[in-house]
Amino acid sequence: MKYVATIHVRPKAEVRDPQGEAIVGALNSLGLGVANVRTGKEIVVTFDAADESAARRATDIMGRELLANPVVEDFSVELAAG
């Protein structure tokens, strides 16, 4: 079965996010009163798996072993049958 995983990778809460800080400054200069911004990346992967359980295991491996740096980043996954 085909699955589509959207993997969101963001800096851990305790890790400084310089890009997010720059965006806060820029948005505030526009008068928007923003308090905090956390940046990240979104990776969309289409792949085949036997079932949803196998697809979730595969996306966990993708996030842990390749897409996110476990020292400074967290990841989350949205999985849909595709």
PDB file with SEQRES, HELIX, SHEET and CRYST1 records, atoms N, CA, C and O in Angstrom:
SEQRES   1 A   82  MET LYS TYR VAL ALA THR ILE HIS VAL ARG PRO LYS ALA          
SEQRES   2 A   82  GLU VAL ARG ASP PRO GLN GLY GLU ALA ILE VAL GLY ALA          
SEQRES   3 A   82  LEU ASN SER LEU GLY LEU GLY VAL ALA ASN VAL ARG THR          
SEQRES   4 A   82  GLY LYS GLU ILE VAL VAL THR PHE ASP ALA ALA ASP GLU          
SEQRES   5 A   82  SER ALA ALA ARG ARG ALA THR ASP ILE MET GLY ARG GLU          
SEQRES   6 A   82  LEU LEU ALA ASN PRO VAL VAL GLU ASP PHE SER VAL GLU          
SEQRES   7 A   82  LEU ALA ALA GLY                                              
HELIX    1 AA1 PRO A   18  SER A   29  1                                  12    
HELIX    2 AA2 GLU A   52  MET A   62  1                                  11    
HELIX    3 AA3 GLY A   63  LEU A   67  3                                   5    
SHEET    1 AA1 3 LYS A  41  ASP A  48  0                                        
SHEET    2 AA1 3 LYS A   2  PRO A  11 -1                                        
SHEET    3 AA1 3 GLU A  73  ALA A  81 -1                                        
CRYST1    1.000    1.000    1.000  90.00  90.00  90.00 P 1           1          
ATOM      1  N   MET A   1       0.847  -1.180   0.000  1.00  0.00           N  
ATOM      2  CA  MET A   1       0.000   0.000   0.000  1.00  0.00           C  
ATOM      3  C   MET A   1       0.890   1.238   0.000  1.00  0.00           C  
ATOM      4  O   MET A   1       1.965   1.240   0.600  1.00  0.00           O  
ATOM      5  N   LYS A   2       0.446   2.266  -0.660  1.00  0.00           N  
ATOM      6  CA  LYS A   2       1.200   3.510  -0.753  1.00  0.00           C  
ATOM      7  C   LYS A   2       0.821   4.435   0.405  1.00  0.00           C  
ATOM      8  O   LYS A   2      -0.352   4.547   0.762  1.00  0.00           O  
ATOM      9  N   TYR A   3       1.825   5.097   0.987  1.00  0.00           N  
ATOM     10  CA  TYR A   3       1.629   6.053   2.079  1.00  0.00           C  
ATOM     11  C   TYR A   3       2.342   7.354   1.761  1.00  0.00           C  
ATOM     12  O   TYR A   3       3.341   7.383   1.041  1.00  0.00           O  
ATOM     13  N   VAL A   4       1.801   8.427   2.316  1.00  0.00           N  
ATOM     14  CA  VAL A   4       2.445   9.734   2.224  1.00  0.00           C  
ATOM     15  C   VAL A   4       2.700  10.197   3.644  1.00  0.00           C  
ATOM     16  O   VAL A   4       1.770  10.334   4.439  1.00  0.00           O  
ATOM     17  N   ALA A   5       3.971  10.438   3.960  1.00  0.00           N  
ATOM     18  CA  ALA A   5       4.358  10.913   5.286  1.00  0.00           C  
ATOM     19  C   ALA A   5       4.846  12.346   5.169  1.00  0.00           C  
ATOM     20  O   ALA A   5       5.686  12.663   4.326  1.00  0.00           O  
ATOM     21  N   THR A   6       4.318  13.199   6.015  1.00  0.00           N  
ATOM     22  CA  THR A   6       4.834  14.559   6.141  1.00  0.00           C  
ATOM     23  C   THR A   6       5.604  14.604   7.446  1.00  0.00           C  
ATOM     24  O   THR A   6       5.031  14.448   8.524  1.00  0.00           O  
ATOM     25  N   ILE A   7       6.892  14.815   7.342  1.00  0.00           N  
ATOM     26  CA  ILE A   7       7.774  14.796   8.506  1.00  0.00           C  
ATOM     27  C   ILE A   7       8.202  16.225   8.806  1.00  0.00           C  
ATOM     28  O   ILE A   7       8.820  16.891   7.976  1.00  0.00           O  
ATOM     29  N   HIS A   8       7.864  16.685  10.006  1.00  0.00           N  
ATOM     30  CA  HIS A   8       8.194  18.041  10.447  1.00  0.00           C  
ATOM     31  C   HIS A   8       9.417  17.956  11.364  1.00  0.00           C  
ATOM     32  O   HIS A   8       9.414  17.214  12.346  1.00  0.00           O  
ATOM     33  N   VAL A   9      10.447  18.713  11.038  1.00  0.00           N  
ATOM     34  CA  VAL A   9      11.677  18.729  11.830  1.00  0.00           C  
ATOM     35  C   VAL A   9      11.869  20.157  12.342  1.00  0.00           C  
ATOM     36  O   VAL A   9      11.868  21.115  11.569  1.00  0.00           O  
ATOM     37  N   ARG A  10      12.035  20.281  13.669  1.00  0.00           N  
ATOM     38  CA  ARG A  10      12.202  21.602  14.288  1.00  0.00           C  
ATOM     39  C   ARG A  10      13.269  21.529  15.364  1.00  0.00           C  
ATOM     40  O   ARG A  10      13.526  20.458  15.915  1.00  0.00           O  
ATOM     41  N   PRO A  11      13.896  22.668  15.670  1.00  0.00           N  
ATOM     42  CA  PRO A  11      14.863  22.676  16.773  1.00  0.00           C  
ATOM     43  C   PRO A  11      14.160  22.303  18.082  1.00  0.00           C  
ATOM     44  O   PRO A  11      13.003  22.660  18.301  1.00  0.00           O  
ATOM     45  N   LYS A  12      14.868  21.590  18.933  1.00  0.00           N  
ATOM     46  CA  LYS A  12      14.316  21.289  20.255  1.00  0.00           C  
ATOM     47  C   LYS A  12      14.024  22.587  20.990  1.00  0.00           C  
ATOM     48  O   LYS A  12      14.649  23.613  20.718  1.00  0.00           O  
ATOM     49  N   ALA A  13      13.082  22.549  21.916  1.00  0.00           N  
ATOM     50  CA  ALA A  13      12.651  23.754  22.626  1.00  0.00           C  
ATOM     51  C   ALA A  13      13.802  24.452  23.334  1.00  0.00           C  
ATOM     52  O   ALA A  13      13.833  25.680  23.411  1.00  0.00           O  
ATOM     53  N   GLU A  14      14.751  23.674  23.853  1.00  0.00           N  
ATOM     54  CA  GLU A  14      15.855  24.271  24.603  1.00  0.00           C  
ATOM     55  C   GLU A  14      16.999  24.769  23.717  1.00  0.00           C  
ATOM     56  O   GLU A  14      17.977  25.328  24.215  1.00  0.00           O  
ATOM     57  N   VAL A  15      16.873  24.566  22.403  1.00  0.00           N  
ATOM     58  CA  VAL A  15      17.909  24.978  21.457  1.00  0.00           C  
ATOM     59  C   VAL A  15      17.524  26.320  20.844  1.00  0.00           C  
ATOM     60  O   VAL A  15      16.387  26.520  20.417  1.00  0.00           O  
ATOM     61  N   ARG A  16      18.495  27.236  20.808  1.00  0.00           N  
ATOM     62  CA  ARG A  16      18.272  28.550  20.221  1.00  0.00           C  
ATOM     63  C   ARG A  16      17.964  28.404  18.730  1.00  0.00           C  
ATOM     64  O   ARG A  16      18.534  27.550  18.052  1.00  0.00           O  
ATOM     65  N   ASP A  17      17.059  29.244  18.228  1.00  0.00           N  
ATOM     66  CA  ASP A  17      16.648  29.228  16.820  1.00  0.00           C  
ATOM     67  C   ASP A  17      16.935  30.607  16.213  1.00  0.00           C  
ATOM     68  O   ASP A  17      16.044  31.455  16.180  1.00  0.00           O  
ATOM     69  N   PRO A  18      18.164  30.845  15.733  1.00  0.00           N  
ATOM     70  CA  PRO A  18      18.520  32.162  15.208  1.00  0.00           C  
ATOM     71  C   PRO A  18      17.627  32.619  14.042  1.00  0.00           C  
ATOM     72  O   PRO A  18      17.300  33.801  13.939  1.00  0.00           O  
ATOM     73  N   GLN A  19      17.240  31.697  13.179  1.00  0.00           N  
ATOM     74  CA  GLN A  19      16.372  32.063  12.066  1.00  0.00           C  
ATOM     75  C   GLN A  19      15.004  32.513  12.586  1.00  0.00           C  
ATOM     76  O   GLN A  19      14.439  33.492  12.099  1.00  0.00           O  
ATOM     77  N   GLY A  20      14.485  31.796  13.569  1.00  0.00           N  
ATOM     78  CA  GLY A  20      13.215  32.190  14.182  1.00  0.00           C  
ATOM     79  C   GLY A  20      13.309  33.553  14.846  1.00  0.00           C  
ATOM     80  O   GLY A  20      12.383  34.359  14.756  1.00  0.00           O  
ATOM     81  N   GLU A  21      14.433  33.813  15.517  1.00  0.00           N  
ATOM     82  CA  GLU A  21      14.636  35.113  16.166  1.00  0.00           C  
ATOM     83  C   GLU A  21      14.670  36.233  15.135  1.00  0.00           C  
ATOM     84  O   GLU A  21      14.116  37.307  15.369  1.00  0.00           O  
ATOM     85  N   ALA A  22      15.316  35.993  13.995  1.00  0.00           N  
ATOM     86  CA  ALA A  22      15.362  36.997  12.933  1.00  0.00           C  
ATOM     87  C   ALA A  22      13.962  37.266  12.379  1.00  0.00           C  
ATOM     88  O   ALA A  22      13.618  38.410  12.083  1.00  0.00           O  
ATOM     89  N   ILE A  23      13.166  36.222  12.240  1.00  0.00           N  
ATOM     90  CA  ILE A  23      11.801  36.392  11.747  1.00  0.00           C  
ATOM     91  C   ILE A  23      10.966  37.191  12.731  1.00  0.00           C  
ATOM     92  O   ILE A  23      10.168  38.035  12.326  1.00  0.00           O  
ATOM     93  N   VAL A  24      11.142  36.930  14.038  1.00  0.00           N  
ATOM     94  CA  VAL A  24      10.427  37.710  15.055  1.00  0.00           C  
ATOM     95  C   VAL A  24      10.746  39.188  14.888  1.00  0.00           C  
ATOM     96  O   VAL A  24       9.848  40.030  14.883  1.00  0.00           O  
ATOM     97  N   GLY A  25      12.041  39.500  14.750  1.00  0.00           N  
ATOM     98  CA  GLY A  25      12.439  40.895  14.578  1.00  0.00           C  
ATOM     99  C   GLY A  25      11.820  41.528  13.342  1.00  0.00           C  
ATOM    100  O   GLY A  25      11.348  42.664  13.392  1.00  0.00           O  
ATOM    101  N   ALA A  26      11.822  40.804  12.241  1.00  0.00           N  
ATOM    102  CA  ALA A  26      11.266  41.331  10.996  1.00  0.00           C  
ATOM    103  C   ALA A  26       9.752  41.533  11.105  1.00  0.00           C  
ATOM    104  O   ALA A  26       9.227  42.556  10.665  1.00  0.00           O  
ATOM    105  N   LEU A  27       9.058  40.566  11.687  1.00  0.00           N  
ATOM    106  CA  LEU A  27       7.604  40.695  11.832  1.00  0.00           C  
ATOM    107  C   LEU A  27       7.248  41.833  12.782  1.00  0.00           C  
ATOM    108  O   LEU A  27       6.290  42.571  12.548  1.00  0.00           O  
ATOM    109  N   ASN A  28       8.025  41.971  13.858  1.00  0.00           N  
ATOM    110  CA  ASN A  28       7.766  43.077  14.783  1.00  0.00           C  
ATOM    111  C   ASN A  28       8.033  44.417  14.126  1.00  0.00           C  
ATOM    112  O   ASN A  28       7.357  45.398  14.433  1.00  0.00           O  
ATOM    113  N   SER A  29       9.014  44.479  13.218  1.00  0.00           N  
ATOM    114  CA  SER A  29       9.284  45.741  12.511  1.00  0.00           C  
ATOM    115  C   SER A  29       8.122  46.111  11.585  1.00  0.00           C  
ATOM    116  O   SER A  29       7.979  47.271  11.197  1.00  0.00           O  
ATOM    117  N   LEU A  30       7.305  45.134  11.239  1.00  0.00           N  
ATOM    118  CA  LEU A  30       6.098  45.396  10.452  1.00  0.00           C  
ATOM    119  C   LEU A  30       4.913  45.770  11.340  1.00  0.00           C  
ATOM    120  O   LEU A  30       3.808  46.001  10.849  1.00  0.00           O  
ATOM    121  N   GLY A  31       5.154  45.827  12.658  1.00  0.00           N  
ATOM    122  CA  GLY A  31       4.110  46.192  13.601  1.00  0.00           C  
ATOM    123  C   GLY A  31       3.162  45.054  13.940  1.00  0.00           C  
ATOM    124  O   GLY A  31       2.019  45.300  14.323  1.00  0.00           O  
ATOM    125  N   LEU A  32       3.621  43.797  13.804  1.00  0.00           N  
ATOM    126  CA  LEU A  32       2.729  42.665  14.013  1.00  0.00           C  
ATOM    127  C   LEU A  32       2.755  42.089  15.422  1.00  0.00           C  
ATOM    128  O   LEU A  32       1.950  41.210  15.729  1.00  0.00           O  
ATOM    129  N   GLY A  33       3.643  42.546  16.279  1.00  0.00           N  
ATOM    130  CA  GLY A  33       3.640  42.143  17.684  1.00  0.00           C  
ATOM    131  C   GLY A  33       3.810  40.656  17.918  1.00  0.00           C  
ATOM    132  O   GLY A  33       3.089  40.079  18.733  1.00  0.00           O  
ATOM    133  N   VAL A  34       4.735  40.026  17.232  1.00  0.00           N  
ATOM    134  CA  VAL A  34       4.966  38.591  17.366  1.00  0.00           C  
ATOM    135  C   VAL A  34       5.900  38.325  18.541  1.00  0.00           C  
ATOM    136  O   VAL A  34       6.908  39.012  18.703  1.00  0.00           O  
ATOM    137  N   ALA A  35       5.566  37.328  19.363  1.00  0.00           N  
ATOM    138  CA  ALA A  35       6.374  37.021  20.549  1.00  0.00           C  
ATOM    139  C   ALA A  35       7.427  35.947  20.291  1.00  0.00           C  
ATOM    140  O   ALA A  35       8.524  36.011  20.847  1.00  0.00           O  
ATOM    141  N   ASN A  36       7.104  34.961  19.453  1.00  0.00           N  
ATOM    142  CA  ASN A  36       8.031  33.851  19.264  1.00  0.00           C  
ATOM    143  C   ASN A  36       7.788  33.186  17.914  1.00  0.00           C  
ATOM    144  O   ASN A  36       6.651  33.090  17.452  1.00  0.00           O  
ATOM    145  N   VAL A  37       8.871  32.730  17.287  1.00  0.00           N  
ATOM    146  CA  VAL A  37       8.788  31.965  16.044  1.00  0.00           C  
ATOM    147  C   VAL A  37       9.786  30.825  16.152  1.00  0.00           C  
ATOM    148  O   VAL A  37      10.930  31.033  16.556  1.00  0.00           O  
ATOM    149  N   ARG A  38       9.361  29.632  15.795  1.00  0.00           N  
ATOM    150  CA  ARG A  38      10.259  28.474  15.689  1.00  0.00           C  
ATOM    151  C   ARG A  38      10.223  28.027  14.237  1.00  0.00           C  
ATOM    152  O   ARG A  38       9.150  27.784  13.684  1.00  0.00           O  
ATOM    153  N   THR A  39      11.379  27.920  13.627  1.00  0.00           N  
ATOM    154  CA  THR A  39      11.447  27.506  12.237  1.00  0.00           C  
ATOM    155  C   THR A  39      11.744  26.016  12.155  1.00  0.00           C  
ATOM    156  O   THR A  39      12.071  25.378  13.156  1.00  0.00           O  
ATOM    157  N   GLY A  40      11.627  25.486  10.976  1.00  0.00           N  
ATOM    158  CA  GLY A  40      11.930  24.079  10.773  1.00  0.00           C  
ATOM    159  C   GLY A  40      11.827  23.741   9.315  1.00  0.00           C  
ATOM    160  O   GLY A  40      11.843  24.614   8.447  1.00  0.00           O  
ATOM    161  N   LYS A  41      11.722  22.458   9.059  1.00  0.00           N  
ATOM    162  CA  LYS A  41      11.579  22.012   7.680  1.00  0.00           C  
ATOM    163  C   LYS A  41      10.502  20.949   7.616  1.00  0.00           C  
ATOM    164  O   LYS A  41      10.209  20.272   8.602  1.00  0.00           O  
ATOM    165  N   GLU A  42       9.925  20.818   6.447  1.00  0.00           N  
ATOM    166  CA  GLU A  42       8.882  19.831   6.193  1.00  0.00           C  
ATOM    167  C   GLU A  42       9.348  18.962   5.033  1.00  0.00           C  
ATOM    168  O   GLU A  42       9.702  19.469   3.969  1.00  0.00           O  
ATOM    169  N   ILE A  43       9.345  17.666   5.245  1.00  0.00           N  
ATOM    170  CA  ILE A  43       9.750  16.720   4.220  1.00  0.00           C  
ATOM    171  C   ILE A  43       8.554  15.820   3.921  1.00  0.00           C  
ATOM    172  O   ILE A  43       7.993  15.213   4.834  1.00  0.00           O  
ATOM    173  N   VAL A  44       8.167  15.730   2.670  1.00  0.00           N  
ATOM    174  CA  VAL A  44       7.040  14.889   2.268  1.00  0.00           C  
ATOM    175  C   VAL A  44       7.606  13.695   1.501  1.00  0.00           C  
ATOM    176  O   VAL A  44       8.295  13.856   0.494  1.00  0.00           O  
ATOM    177  N   VAL A  45       7.303  12.491   1.998  1.00  0.00           N  
ATOM    178  CA  VAL A  45       7.840  11.254   1.429  1.00  0.00           C  
ATOM    179  C   VAL A  45       6.678  10.343   1.029  1.00  0.00           C  
ATOM    180  O   VAL A  45       5.784  10.078   1.832  1.00  0.00           O  
ATOM    181  N   THR A  46       6.699   9.873  -0.202  1.00  0.00           N  
ATOM    182  CA  THR A  46       5.718   8.894  -0.665  1.00  0.00           C  
ATOM    183  C   THR A  46       6.441   7.560  -0.802  1.00  0.00           C  
ATOM    184  O   THR A  46       7.489   7.475  -1.442  1.00  0.00           O  
ATOM    185  N   PHE A  47       5.872   6.518  -0.195  1.00  0.00           N  
ATOM    186  CA  PHE A  47       6.546   5.212  -0.174  1.00  0.00           C  
ATOM    187  C   PHE A  47       5.530   4.095  -0.013  1.00  0.00           C  
ATOM    188  O   PHE A  47       4.368   4.333   0.318  1.00  0.00           O  
ATOM    189  N   ASP A  48       5.982   2.878  -0.252  1.00  0.00           N  
ATOM    190  CA  ASP A  48       5.136   1.701  -0.093  1.00  0.00           C  
ATOM    191  C   ASP A  48       5.460   1.004   1.224  1.00  0.00           C  
ATOM    192  O   ASP A  48       6.619   0.940   1.634  1.00  0.00           O  
ATOM    193  N   ALA A  49       4.435   0.488   1.876  1.00  0.00           N  
ATOM    194  CA  ALA A  49       4.596  -0.301   3.095  1.00  0.00           C  
ATOM    195  C   ALA A  49       3.462  -1.313   3.146  1.00  0.00           C  
ATOM    196  O   ALA A  49       2.397  -1.102   2.566  1.00  0.00           O  
ATOM    197  N   ALA A  50       3.703  -2.414   3.847  1.00  0.00           N  
ATOM    198  CA  ALA A  50       2.716  -3.489   3.929  1.00  0.00           C  
ATOM    199  C   ALA A  50       1.426  -3.052   4.610  1.00  0.00           C  
ATOM    200  O   ALA A  50       0.334  -3.446   4.203  1.00  0.00           O  
ATOM    201  N   ASP A  51       1.564  -2.228   5.657  1.00  0.00           N  
ATOM    202  CA  ASP A  51       0.398  -1.749   6.411  1.00  0.00           C  
ATOM    203  C   ASP A  51       0.798  -0.493   7.175  1.00  0.00           C  
ATOM    204  O   ASP A  51       1.944  -0.051   7.098  1.00  0.00           O  
ATOM    205  N   GLU A  52      -0.156   0.081   7.916  1.00  0.00           N  
ATOM    206  CA  GLU A  52       0.112   1.333   8.629  1.00  0.00           C  
ATOM    207  C   GLU A  52       1.199   1.173   9.683  1.00  0.00           C  
ATOM    208  O   GLU A  52       2.019   2.072   9.869  1.00  0.00           O  
ATOM    209  N   SER A  53       1.213   0.055  10.360  1.00  0.00           N  
ATOM    210  CA  SER A  53       2.234  -0.184  11.375  1.00  0.00           C  
ATOM    211  C   SER A  53       3.635  -0.177  10.756  1.00  0.00           C  
ATOM    212  O   SER A  53       4.556   0.429  11.303  1.00  0.00           O  
ATOM    213  N   ALA A  54       3.787  -0.835   9.642  1.00  0.00           N  
ATOM    214  CA  ALA A  54       5.082  -0.852   8.948  1.00  0.00           C  
ATOM    215  C   ALA A  54       5.438   0.538   8.439  1.00  0.00           C  
ATOM    216  O   ALA A  54       6.605   0.929   8.465  1.00  0.00           O  
ATOM    217  N   ALA A  55       4.451   1.278   7.980  1.00  0.00           N  
ATOM    218  CA  ALA A  55       4.694   2.643   7.508  1.00  0.00           C  
ATOM    219  C   ALA A  55       5.165   3.529   8.655  1.00  0.00           C  
ATOM    220  O   ALA A  55       6.080   4.335   8.482  1.00  0.00           O  
ATOM    221  N   ARG A  56       4.542   3.385   9.835  1.00  0.00           N  
ATOM    222  CA  ARG A  56       4.968   4.181  10.994  1.00  0.00           C  
ATOM    223  C   ARG A  56       6.389   3.816  11.428  1.00  0.00           C  
ATOM    224  O   ARG A  56       7.176   4.693  11.785  1.00  0.00           O  
ATOM    225  N   ARG A  57       6.709   2.543  11.397  1.00  0.00           N  
ATOM    226  CA  ARG A  57       8.082   2.130  11.730  1.00  0.00           C  
ATOM    227  C   ARG A  57       9.080   2.738  10.747  1.00  0.00           C  
ATOM    228  O   ARG A  57      10.148   3.206  11.139  1.00  0.00           O  
ATOM    229  N   ALA A  58       8.718   2.724   9.468  1.00  0.00           N  
ATOM    230  CA  ALA A  58       9.603   3.292   8.446  1.00  0.00           C  
ATOM    231  C   ALA A  58       9.811   4.792   8.649  1.00  0.00           C  
ATOM    232  O   ALA A  58      10.932   5.286   8.528  1.00  0.00           O  
ATOM    233  N   THR A  59       8.731   5.518   8.957  1.00  0.00           N  
ATOM    234  CA  THR A  59       8.890   6.967   9.152  1.00  0.00           C  
ATOM    235  C   THR A  59       9.685   7.271  10.408  1.00  0.00           C  
ATOM    236  O   THR A  59      10.400   8.272  10.458  1.00  0.00           O  
ATOM    237  N   ASP A  60       9.573   6.428  11.423  1.00  0.00           N  
ATOM    238  CA  ASP A  60      10.385   6.617  12.622  1.00  0.00           C  
ATOM    239  C   ASP A  60      11.873   6.467  12.289  1.00  0.00           C  
ATOM    240  O   ASP A  60      12.705   7.242  12.761  1.00  0.00           O  
ATOM    241  N   ILE A  61      12.192   5.473  11.482  1.00  0.00           N  
ATOM    242  CA  ILE A  61      13.585   5.289  11.054  1.00  0.00           C  
ATOM    243  C   ILE A  61      14.047   6.487  10.223  1.00  0.00           C  
ATOM    244  O   ILE A  61      15.165   6.971  10.396  1.00  0.00           O  
ATOM    245  N   MET A  62      13.194   6.957   9.331  1.00  0.00           N  
ATOM    246  CA  MET A  62      13.542   8.118   8.510  1.00  0.00           C  
ATOM    247  C   MET A  62      13.906   9.315   9.382  1.00  0.00           C  
ATOM    248  O   MET A  62      14.935   9.960   9.180  1.00  0.00           O  
ATOM    249  N   GLY A  63      13.043   9.599  10.354  1.00  0.00           N  
ATOM    250  CA  GLY A  63      13.281  10.756  11.224  1.00  0.00           C  
ATOM    251  C   GLY A  63      14.489  10.583  12.116  1.00  0.00           C  
ATOM    252  O   GLY A  63      15.332  11.476  12.195  1.00  0.00           O  
ATOM    253  N   ARG A  64      14.588   9.437  12.798  1.00  0.00           N  
ATOM    254  CA  ARG A  64      15.676   9.213  13.761  1.00  0.00           C  
ATOM    255  C   ARG A  64      17.040   9.086  13.115  1.00  0.00           C  
ATOM    256  O   ARG A  64      18.028   9.599  13.640  1.00  0.00           O  
ATOM    257  N   GLU A  65      17.104   8.397  11.964  1.00  0.00           N  
ATOM    258  CA  GLU A  65      18.405   8.057  11.405  1.00  0.00           C  
ATOM    259  C   GLU A  65      18.888   8.965  10.284  1.00  0.00           C  
ATOM    260  O   GLU A  65      20.063   8.916   9.922  1.00  0.00           O  
ATOM    261  N   LEU A  66      18.006   9.795   9.724  1.00  0.00           N  
ATOM    262  CA  LEU A  66      18.452  10.613   8.602  1.00  0.00           C  
ATOM    263  C   LEU A  66      17.954  12.057   8.643  1.00  0.00           C  
ATOM    264  O   LEU A  66      18.752  12.983   8.497  1.00  0.00           O  
ATOM    265  N   LEU A  67      16.679  12.262   8.833  1.00  0.00           N  
ATOM    266  CA  LEU A  67      16.101  13.583   8.602  1.00  0.00           C  
ATOM    267  C   LEU A  67      16.270  14.567   9.750  1.00  0.00           C  
ATOM    268  O   LEU A  67      16.315  15.775   9.518  1.00  0.00           O  
ATOM    269  N   ALA A  68      16.366  14.079  10.980  1.00  0.00           N  
ATOM    270  CA  ALA A  68      16.516  14.967  12.135  1.00  0.00           C  
ATOM    271  C   ALA A  68      17.811  14.644  12.867  1.00  0.00           C  
ATOM    272  O   ALA A  68      18.201  13.482  12.988  1.00  0.00           O  
ATOM    273  N   ASN A  69      18.462  15.682  13.346  1.00  0.00           N  
ATOM    274  CA  ASN A  69      19.643  15.516  14.191  1.00  0.00           C  
ATOM    275  C   ASN A  69      19.138  15.376  15.628  1.00  0.00           C  
ATOM    276  O   ASN A  69      18.672  16.361  16.200  1.00  0.00           O  
ATOM    277  N   PRO A  70      19.213  14.193  16.226  1.00  0.00           N  
ATOM    278  CA  PRO A  70      18.598  13.971  17.537  1.00  0.00           C  
ATOM    279  C   PRO A  70      19.198  14.807  18.665  1.00  0.00           C  
ATOM    280  O   PRO A  70      18.588  14.933  19.727  1.00  0.00           O  
ATOM    281  N   VAL A  71      20.365  15.371  18.456  1.00  0.00           N  
ATOM    282  CA  VAL A  71      20.986  16.206  19.485  1.00  0.00           C  
ATOM    283  C   VAL A  71      20.269  17.544  19.606  1.00  0.00           C  
ATOM    284  O   VAL A  71      20.083  18.048  20.713  1.00  0.00           O  
ATOM    285  N   VAL A  72      19.864  18.124  18.475  1.00  0.00           N  
ATOM    286  CA  VAL A  72      19.299  19.478  18.502  1.00  0.00           C  
ATOM    287  C   VAL A  72      17.906  19.595  17.890  1.00  0.00           C  
ATOM    288  O   VAL A  72      17.302  20.667  17.938  1.00  0.00           O  
ATOM    289  N   GLU A  73      17.381  18.502  17.311  1.00  0.00           N  
ATOM    290  CA  GLU A  73      16.090  18.589  16.638  1.00  0.00           C  
ATOM    291  C   GLU A  73      15.125  17.504  17.105  1.00  0.00           C  
ATOM    292  O   GLU A  73      15.528  16.410  17.500  1.00  0.00           O  
ATOM    293  N   ASP A  74      13.849  17.840  17.048  1.00  0.00           N  
ATOM    294  CA  ASP A  74      12.758  16.888  17.243  1.00  0.00           C  
ATOM    295  C   ASP A  74      12.034  16.741  15.909  1.00  0.00           C  
ATOM    296  O   ASP A  74      12.139  17.606  15.039  1.00  0.00           O  
ATOM    297  N   PHE A  75      11.301  15.642  15.755  1.00  0.00           N  
ATOM    298  CA  PHE A  75      10.491  15.487  14.549  1.00  0.00           C  
ATOM    299  C   PHE A  75       9.141  14.904  14.911  1.00  0.00           C  
ATOM    300  O   PHE A  75       8.981  14.224  15.925  1.00  0.00           O  
ATOM    301  N   SER A  76       8.180  15.188  14.059  1.00  0.00           N  
ATOM    302  CA  SER A  76       6.860  14.595  14.188  1.00  0.00           C  
ATOM    303  C   SER A  76       6.419  14.159  12.793  1.00  0.00           C  
ATOM    304  O   SER A  76       6.927  14.648  11.784  1.00  0.00           O  
ATOM    305  N   VAL A  77       5.462  13.226  12.757  1.00  0.00           N  
ATOM    306  CA  VAL A  77       5.056  12.642  11.479  1.00  0.00           C  
ATOM    307  C   VAL A  77       3.541  12.683  11.347  1.00  0.00           C  
ATOM    308  O   VAL A  77       2.813  12.347  12.280  1.00  0.00           O  
ATOM    309  N   GLU A  78       3.082  13.099  10.180  1.00  0.00           N  
ATOM    310  CA  GLU A  78       1.684  12.948   9.783  1.00  0.00           C  
ATOM    311  C   GLU A  78       1.680  11.897   8.681  1.00  0.00           C  
ATOM    312  O   GLU A  78       2.384  12.040   7.681  1.00  0.00           O  
ATOM    313  N   LEU A  79       0.897  10.850   8.858  1.00  0.00           N  
ATOM    314  CA  LEU A  79       0.899   9.742   7.907  1.00  0.00           C  
ATOM    315  C   LEU A  79      -0.507   9.572   7.321  1.00  0.00           C  
ATOM    316  O   LEU A  79      -1.506   9.581   8.041  1.00  0.00           O  
ATOM    317  N   ALA A  80      -0.551   9.418   6.011  1.00  0.00           N  
ATOM    318  CA  ALA A  80      -1.835   9.196   5.337  1.00  0.00           C  
ATOM    319  C   ALA A  80      -1.662   8.139   4.266  1.00  0.00           C  
ATOM    320  O   ALA A  80      -0.604   8.027   3.647  1.00  0.00           O  
ATOM    321  N   ALA A  81      -2.712   7.368   4.057  1.00  0.00           N  
ATOM    322  CA  ALA A  81      -2.702   6.425   2.944  1.00  0.00           C  
ATOM    323  C   ALA A  81      -2.751   7.246   1.659  1.00  0.00           C  
ATOM    324  O   ALA A  81      -3.487   8.228   1.562  1.00  0.00           O  
ATOM    325  N   GLY A  82      -1.967   6.833   0.687  1.00  0.00           N  
ATOM    326  CA  GLY A  82      -1.888   7.634  -0.513  1.00  0.00           C  
ATOM    327  C   GLY A  82      -2.199   6.845  -1.703  1.00  0.00           C  
ATOM    328  O   GLY A  82      -2.179   7.371  -2.815  1.00  0.00           O  
TER     329      GLY A  82                                                      
END                                                                             
